[in-house]
């Protein structure tokens, strides 16, 4: 291990092509305000603190930086998901675990992401009631959507198709964030024996 100022570099076995068996994608889907970003951040910190190289691909961040040219029509949503899945797959070729927190409202979006990424893609459905999300509305997105009469706001004026068979189902009405984190970590440890946490 080498350290340069605030950067710590571990002895990583990086590859240019192909993918090791010690990487995977967590694709966290759910409506706006469900807690996807919070969950992704907690999991990412746990993985990093245990020397597992992982990164978060957050839907809002990717849209504001890489996908500024895309709107919220179904065609643009399709392309947004395709790009994020491609980025996740490219990172996996460098043995980097990706944690994707993105609404991906339609079932065909998640199917596309799974097809692009391939093996070790994990669809995690974080369920939250629309009523609760509107009430909390930390970012003020629901209020803004109503005021501006947004016709493409997921779960409000545009559809969200709940996953039929996600790899992991998490109900935020039954568990708090700490419990959800533990359930997800246990899921990963059971599926990936290399994951030491």
C-alpha positions, -999 to +999 in steps of 0.1 A: +000+000+000+012+035-009+000+069+003+002+102-014-013+131+006-050+123+009-049+094-016-044+058-004-035+033-031-039-004-023-023-032-043-050-036-068-050-063-095-065-042-124-072-056-158-077-039-191-102-064-205-124-090-190-137-091-154-127-109-123-152-128-102-147-104-073-169-076-086-206-069-090-233-043-096-259-032-070-287-015-090-309+002-065-343+012-079-372+030-063-392+062-066-377+096-058-372+100-020-372+063-012-337+066+002-317+051-026-288+076-023-286+072+015-285+034+012-259+035-016-237+059+005-239+036+036-230+005+016-202+022-003-186+034+030-188-001+044-172-017+013-144+010+011-136+007+048-131-030+043-107-025+014-133-033-013-130-009-042-164+005-050-180+036-064-215+051-065-232+061-098-260+083-086-288+091-110-290+128-102-252+132-103-248+114-136-276+134-152-261+167-141-226+159-153-225+133-180-261+132-193-270+168-195-281+164-231-309+140-220-345+150-209-372+128-193-390+115-224-391+077-225-365+077-253-341+098-232-348+077-201-338+046-220-306+062-231-298+075-196-301+039-183-281+025-211-252+049-205-252+042-167-252+005-173-223+008-198-203+029-173-209+003-146-198-025-169-166-006-179-158+000-142-163-037-135-136-045-161-112-027-137-125-048-108-145-020-093-178-027-076-205-003-087-235+008-066-261+024-089-289+045-073-312+055-100-350+055-103-350+034-136-389+035-136-397+009-162-391-029-161-375-027-195-350-002-181-338-027-155-338-055-180-316-034-203-292-026-175-290-063-166-283-073-202-256-046-206-238-054-173-242-092-175-232-116-147-234-104-111-260-078-117-282-074-086-315-055-088-324-041-054-359-027-050-362-002-022-399+002-017-413+033-002-449+047-003-456+077-025-474+093+005-443+091+027-419+103-001-442+133-008-444+141+029-406+140+035-397+155+001-362+166+013-351+179-021-385+196-028-389+177-060-425+167-056-435+202-047-417+216-077-433+189-100-468+199-088-461+236-091-447+233-126-472+207-136-445+183-147-460+156-169-429+133-166-424+130-128-421+094-119-448+079-096-467+113-097-475+120-133-454+093-150-454+055-142-431+035-120-433-002-126-425-021-095-400-050-101-417-083-103-387-104-093-359-083-079-328-100-065-335-083-032-366-066-019-363-040+008-394-024+024-386+009+040-419+009+059-408-021+079-371-013+086-350+018+093-319+026+073-295+008+097-316-024+094-318-020+056-281-017+054-276-049+074-301-068+053-283-058+021-248-066+036-260-100+046-274-106+011-240-097-004-220-118+021-242-149+014-239-144-024-203-134-026-180-155-004-150-132-012-167-103+005-151-099+039-168-073+060 
